[in-house]
Amino acid sequence: MMERILLALGLVALIVGAAAAGDIYVPDSTPSGTCNNFPFNPNWSGANGEWRYQAVFTAAQLGNTPLLITGLSLAPCSTGVFTATTFEIRMNNLTPSTHSTALDTNIGASPTVVRGAAAFTWNTTNATWSPLAFTCPHQYDGKSDLVVEVRYIGGAMSGGFGGTVARAGAAPRYFVYGTGAYTGTTGTSGGLTGFKVRLTCADVTPSTLGPSIGTTVKLALDSYPDAGVSYVCASSLGAGPFMVGCWPVKLSVDGIFLITANNMLPALFQNYQGVLDASGQATAAVNIPNIPVLVGIGVYTAFAGVAPGGLTVVSDNGLFRINP
């Protein structure tokens, strides 16, 4: 029994980076540039303030890497507030180079609704990446084009926001606006002028001091759209997944998972639960037992943001092996 406990202690010590965590920018990380008022200027859409807009990004632009996309940020060109009575964001993977003005074909039959249709308020800051919070993640396959669709009804601007965002100059866009645009099926091609994007996955990375037996591993958690949100870390020997609502948790529910997720040994698994700071970051640490038999054993790890209404984010998993 003691050997099993020690084995579990060593395994859960490895909170590591997800396979493709962090930020992906198209075309660059500068939150400014040539500005355009599509699709956030309702003055272009008639009395109903109605738009349907799609931007398409290639696998090469996204690093040819599978991503669990947990957030989308745009780069406003002014500070203020955008509101809509109904607002929705959808994503899907599209066979490369098949996109066109056929909007339903672009988005596909079963898109991921990353932000469900509801009333919406977006607080924008000039030349600053401003997040549009997700309610569900999208699994990008690393080889398809990625279609990002924003559509809304009843758009309005206030507080100085002029409706403009920085555009990529590297992503095709298709759009329709005016009465009926929310469900419009045929759009206009806008060439390579889709909006700039920052796509986010929650990030967990270990310190450079480990992970080796007999060392302390410092764990850096990063999910800046979730500042002030409580978090829970967990590890397991398998990749699962299991579902919590629409969030896939890519861990297996085994003994190691139960120890870590329930914060059963906080003296060893330090700060496995806590609150993300004003930058959406936190630091945890684990003491790895100095037991040679642990060397080479692998572990999957992820963390989740937890709010009163449910999960706010779940990181992709990461696989790491214990070093000597």
N, C-alpha and C positions, 0 to 999 in steps of 0.2 A: 504493500500500500504506500509506504513512504517513497519508494522508487517512482511510483506513478505520480505522486504529488510533485516530486522534484522535477520529473520530466515535464509536467504541465507548466511549472514555474519557468523553466527555461524556454519553452516554446512560446509562451505568450509574451515574452520579452521583446518581441521584434515587431514594432509598429513601423511599417516601411511605406515608401512611396508607391502609390498606385501606378499602374503601367503607363498611364498617360495623364497624370494629374497635373494641375496647375492651369495655366492660361494658354490659349491658342488665339493669335491675332491674325486678322486678314484686313489689309495687307501688312500692317505694322502696328507697333504698340503705342504710337503717338495718338492721343485722343483729340486730334484736330486735323485740319486740312481743308480741302475743297468742300464746301457745305451745300446741302440740297434740302429742300423742304418736302421731299417725298419720304415716307408717307405720313408725317406727323403735322402737316399744316392743313387743318380742316377747311381753310379758306379756298383750297383747291378742289374741294369736294362738294360744294353746294350747301344748301341749307341743312342737310342731314349729317354733314361731317362724316362721310362714309368711305372706307378704303378697303381694298384687298391688295396686298403687296408681297412679292416673293423675291428673295435673293438666293443665288445658287453659288456654292463654294465647292471647289474640287478637292479630291483626296490629297493632291500634292500641297495645296494651300493649308490643309489640316494635318500635314506631317505624315500622311499615309499610315496612320496609327488608329486603331480602335479607341473610341473615347466614350465614356459615360458623361454626357454633357449635362451639367447641373445648373447652368446659369448662362445668361446672355446679357451683355452690356453693349450699349451704343455710346457714341461720342457727340453729345449735343453741342451746338454752336451758340447757345445762349442759356441763361439761367432762368428758371421759372417752373411752371407746372403744366403738364398735359393731362387731360382727363377724357374719359370716354364712358358712355353709358353701357356699352358692351365691347369688350376687348378680348382678343384671343391670340395666342401664339402657338403655331404648330410646326413640327419638324418631321422630315422623313429622308430616307436614303433613296437616291434616284440613280438609275443606270446612267453612267457618264455620257454627257453630250446628247441626251435625249430631251432636254428641257426645251420648252417653247412657250408660246402665248396661251397654250391650253392649260389653264391653271389647275384644274382638277387632276389632269394627268401628271403634272409636275409633283403635286403634293401626295399623290398616290391614294390607294383605297383605304389604307389603315395608318394614317399619320399618328405620330405621338402628340397628344395635346399637352404641351409642356406648361401652358398657362390656360386654364379653362375659361370659357366665355363668361364674363362677369364685369361689373363696374370696375373702373381702373383709374388709379392716380399715379402718375410718374413724375417724381421730383427730379428736375434736370439741373446739372451744374455745367456751366460753360467750360469746354475743353477738359472735361473730366469724364472718365468712364463711368457711366451712370447705369446701374443694373436694372433690368426688367425681371423681377423675381419669378422663379419657376414654382409650380406646384407639383410637377412630375419631371423626371429626367428623360433624356433621349439617348438610346444606345446607338452610336455611330459605328459602322462596320470597318472603317479604315480604308475602303476601296471604292465606295460609291461617291457620287456628288451628294452634298448635303443641301437640302432645300429648307430655308427658314421663311416661314410665312407669318406676317403680321396682318391682322384685319380687325376693323372696329366700326362701330356705329356711334354717332353722337359725340364726335371728337370736339374738343375745345381747348384753347390755350389761355393762360393767365400768368401774372407775375413776371412778365418780361420774356417768357419763352416764345421764340419766333417760329417754332416748328421745324427748324433746320437741324440736321445731323451731318457729321462728316461722312463722305462717301469713299468707297474703296478704290474705284477706278480699276478694279480687277475682278469684279463679280457681276455676272449678268443679273438684271432685274426685270421683273414683269409685274404689271399693275393694272388695276382698274379703280376708278373713283367716281363718286356721285351716287345718287339714289340707286339702291340695289347692288352696289359694288360688293357688299359683304359676302354675298353668295354668287357674285358674277363668275362666269366660267371662262370668258375670253378676255385676255389682257392685252396690253401694249408692251412691246419690247423697249426697254430703256438702255440697251447696250451694256457695256461694262461699267455701270455706275451704281451698283448696289451699295448699301450702307456698309461702313466699316463695322467690324464686330470684334468683340472679345468673348470667346467661348470659355466657360469655366468648368473645371472639375475640382471638387474638394481635394485638398492636398495634405498628405501625411508623409513626413520625411524623417529619417533617423539622423542622429548626429554622426559625424565622421569618426567618433571614438569607438564605434562598435559596428555591428553587434558581434561580440566575442564572448566566450564563457568567462565569467569572473569580472565583467565590466558593467558599468551603468550606461544604459542607452538613453540619451535625451531624444524626445519625440516632439517634432514641430508639426502642429496642426494648422491648416490654413483654409479658411472658407470665408473670405471677406464680405460676401453678401449677407452673412449670418452673424454679424457683430452683435454681441450681447445674448446670443442664443446658447442654451445649455448643450453640452455634447457628451457622448458616450463612446468610448473605444472598445473594440472587441477583436479577438483573434480566434482562429480555428485551424484544424489540420486540413480542411477541405474548402472548396470554393462555392459550395452550395449550388445555386442560390435559394433563398426563400424570399417571399414578398411581404412587405409591410405597406399596405395600400397599393399605390402604384410604384413604390420604390423597390427595386431589386437589391437585396442585401447579399452580396456575393461571399458569404461565409456559410459554413456548415454548423448546425446546432449540435455541437459535441461538448465534452466535458470542459475543454479549454475555453470554448465560447461562453459557457455558463459561468465559469470562474471570473472571466474578465468583464463580461457584460453586466454582471451583478455586483461588480466592485467588491468581491469577497475578501481580497487580500490587499487593501490599499497601502500598506506599508511597503510592499514589494512592487506593486503596480501603481506607481504614484501619479496622482492627477489623471487617472483613467476616466474620471468624470469631473466636469467642471463647467465653466462658462467661457465662451470665446470673448476676447477683449474687443475694444472699439475698432480694431483692424480685422476682426474675424479670426484671430489667431489665439493659440494656447500652446503650452509646453507641458508634456508629461515625461515620465522617466520610469525605467524598469531596471532592477538589479538582476543580472543573469547569473544563476548559480555556476560555480566553477566545477562543472561536471563534464568530463571529456566525452561521455557517451552522447551528449546532446549535439556534438559537432556534426554538421551535415544535415540535420533535420530541418524540414521546411515548414513554413507557417504562412497562412493567408491572414491579412489584417485589413480592417476598414474602420471608419468612424462615422457617426451620424449626429446631426444637429436635431435637438428635440425641443419643441415649443408646446404650449398648452393645446394648440390646434393639431398637433401631430408632428411628423418629421419635416424639417425644413431642407435637409440635404443629407445624402448618403454618399460617401466617397466610393470610388471604384476600389477593388481589392488589390493588394500587392502581395507577391510571393517572395520570401527571402529565406536564406539558409544560414544557420548558425556557423560562425567562423571559429577556428581554434583560438 
